């Protein structure tokens, strides 16, 4: 296949973000991988009572392991996303974490949410759990509230499409543990068909109930200590994990034309079902895996023998691991030089099996490996599984970090996913080519003494202060931004970030000058020409940045910047204060407004303006009836229009209750 044809069909990974056990972002994930960390841990009590369920000699209804991979599920910035405290508690944390992680992925991609609003951007979410909804329904009638309408799985992509106003396809993909890679494949097909210009692809998995673990224990497929030992003789089964992972995809040609940062390139992919080639629907098939691997590399136009590394499905099963390794050896080993064995590993050995989100966690790991030119060790391998014909198959599981090496071509990696749905998925990833920049352009950027404006903004004053501190650290000596030209940093902040209502703008020609301005160091000053632009920005005006700074049009490049500093609080059932001292608070209206208002308000604000819509009114009526022991007339409450009228009405209700 000609390179021009390959590039025309290729898709760029332009942004990534994640929340994985032990890693709240991609930089933390890379450190975890480099350091060989096992991030699994004891089950937190907020999930379920593991003491009551664990048994080293598991029987019916018991759990084989006390451990799994967990992320912080309760923390959320409700105010940023326009949700009241009550709405935040009621909303599935899978949706909450998806909102924040998607925002971070778009920031990483340099895609302004306000510029994407109304576009045909597609949203594809791999998911197989609705634990939060099922926990609520188990409470019986008290748990069956109208709020649970928001927690059906179809709302996972819909929540993103609604908040960001994305109008392309928006779908849940559920093929069990191959879900998120199948979502990637679906997005790639949609981009190639020009159905959409951009795709947000996510995988989310929060393990809030013990049920699946009990099922796996009963089937004898649960790891006894919650660790995944992919490829090892002692591998003993499934080691579950939480995960939230998001990537932003764009056709390669468009990403190059738009000046996006290309983190890696998806050159091909394939999905396929085992059909009738296995002895049961739940058992994987060698034939099915061989087919999908061959189809994926045919789609990519790549010789499988050129693949440098495969991020395996790697479930840690004593039966399934040998089958997967055999398939990889047969397809990717054919014609491979003996001195260059195929390296195969699994992120599951670090974080556990993230189920529907596992494939995307593996894809993000593979992108990081390509960027850093290094393959970290796959953990918990002491004695290779004897069921694998290691002497015949050119395979190796790295037990220590390996350099990727230079083979005179972009490095190539594969990522595999397999589901109990019998659907196999494989994605072919290649290293991105370095951005082309002439020596003259580099010299101009480095030697420039032009003073630029660095605009910062946030939704709240506290978040703005936190953002300024993040930028000062980023710009300082040894910070992540110290190696980027000031021009590119200011260009990226001005044109590739959403501008919020609370604003700050500082000026400088060097990193040190910007740090001094951000930290209030004496002597920091701005040139008169930039002071006027900074003042206009702080006042909330729209600034034509390319008109003000002509250098932005002369080779300025998008570079990664600090993420938005979330101002999170814990939102978890039973933890949030609902008033104290008696059946009714001393100020019932304050409680109502604190729990249900989505924005600031005064007595003249209408209830609709502050987010108390028809569904919120229904929740309030039910809660007031329960708390006061009195019947609350929904029609009477529905006639209330303003905050002032609500305060007066609640005073009358409190008086009647006494």
C-alpha positions, 0 to 999 in steps of 0.5 A: 500500500502506498504511503499516501494511501496509508496516510489518507486512511490513518487516524491520529491520536491527538489527545489522551487522559485517564484515571487509573489505579495509582495514576490520575493522568497519563504522566502519572501512568508513565511513572507507574509503568517505569517504576514497575508499580503494582497499583492494586489495593484492598477494597475500600469500605465504601464499595462493599463489605469485603470482610463479610464476603472474602473466604480463602476457601471460597464457596457460594456467594463468597469472594476469592480476593480482597484486592482489586484496582481502584480509583477515587470515585466520589470526588467531583467538581459539581459546580463546574458542570452545573450540577447541584449537590443533590444531582451530583450525589444521585449521578452515576460516578461513571458519568461524573468521572467521564465528564472531567476526564473528557475535558482533560482529554480535549485540553490535551488535544488542544480542542476548545469545547466552545469551538466544538459545540454544535459540531458533528463530533462523535462519542463512543463509550465502551462500558459494561457496568451500571453498578450505581443504578443497580445499587440504588434499585436494591434499596427497594422502593426508597431507591426507585426515584426519578433521578435513576433515569439519568443512570442508565448506561445509554446516558454515558455518551449522551451526558458527554454529547449534551454537556459539550453539545456534540451532535454526531453519533453517541453510543455505548459499545458493549462487547464485554472486555473488548468494548473500548477497543471495539469503540476505537474501531467504530470511531475509526470507521466513522472517521474514515467514512467522513461521517464525523470530523472528530471522535471522543472515545472512552472506556469507563469501568467502576466496580461498585458491587461484588456480584461479578466477583462472586460469579467469577469466584464460583466459576473458579476464574478469580485471582486469589490475591487480586493480581494479574500474572499474565503469561506466568505459570502461577496465573490464576485468573481475573483481577478486576479494576476500575478505569476511566480512559479517554482518547481524542481521534482525528483523521491524520491529514486533518490533524497535520493541517490543523497543527495538532500534536500527534501523539500516535497514529492508528493505521489499522484495526479489526474486530471479529467474532469467534462464531462457531469455532470454539466449543462454547460461546464463553470459550475463546477460539484460536481461529477467531484470534488468528483471523482478527490479527490477520485482518487488522494488519491487512487493514493497516498495510503492515507486515506483522513481522515488523510489529515491535510490541503487542499490548496483549489482552493479557487477562492472567488466565491459565487457559486463555493466556496460552491461547492468546500468546500462541495466536500472536506467535503464529501471526506476528512471528511468521518471517520474524528474525530470531534475534528480534522476538516479539515483545508482549506485555500487559498493563493489567499486571500493574492496575488489574483488569479494567474489563470494558475499559481495559483495551483503552488503558492498554492503548494509552500505555502503548502510545506512551511507550511510542512517545518515550521509546521504551517498553516497561516491564510486565509484572509478576512473571517469574516462570513462563507458562509451560503451556506456551511453546516458547521454544517454537514461538518468537515471543518474549514477555519483558521482565525489565524495561527495554528500549524500543530501538531504531529499525529505520522506520516508525515503531509499530505496536498492536493492542488486543482486546477479547470479550466474553461476548466472543468478540476479538479486537485488535488496533495497529498503532504506529509512531508519529513522525516528528513535527517538521520545523526548520532550523530557522523557525527553531532559532526564531522561537528560542531567540525571540525577545518578543513580550507575550501575554499569557491568558489564564481563566477558570470558573471560580476565583479559587480555581484561577489561583490554583491554575496560576500556581500550576503554570508557575511550576510548569514554567519554572526551571525543571518544570514540564514547560521549561523546554517549550518556547514562550511563544508556543506556550502563550499561543496554546493558552490563548487559542487552544484553551476555553476562556472562562469568566474569572481571568488573569493575564500576565506578560513576559518574554521569558519563562522567568518573567512569566513566573515572576509575574504569576508569583508577584515577584518584585520587579515583574512588569509588562510592556505597555503594548501588552498591558493594554491587551492583558487589561482587555482580556481581564475585563472579559473582552474577546481578543484577536490574539493572532492580530495582536501577536503576529508571531502566532502566525509564523510557526507557533505550535500547540504544546501541552499545558497544565490541566484545569484545576478541579475544585472537587468535593465528595459526593457519595450516598449517605455522606452529604449533610442533609441538615441536622438536629431534627426533622427540619433544618432551622432554615429549610430554604437554605438546605433546599437551595444548597442541595438543588441550586446549580448556580449563584442566586439572589431572592429575585432569581427564578428557580428555573434560572438556578437549575431547579427544573421539573425533575428537581421540583419532584425530588424536592416534594418527595424529600419534603414530604418524607422529612416533614411528615406532611403532605406537600402539594406539588401544584402549590410548590410548582407555582413558586417562581423565585428564590424569594417566594421559595423562602417565604413558602418554606417558612410557612411550611416550617411553622405548620410543622411545629 
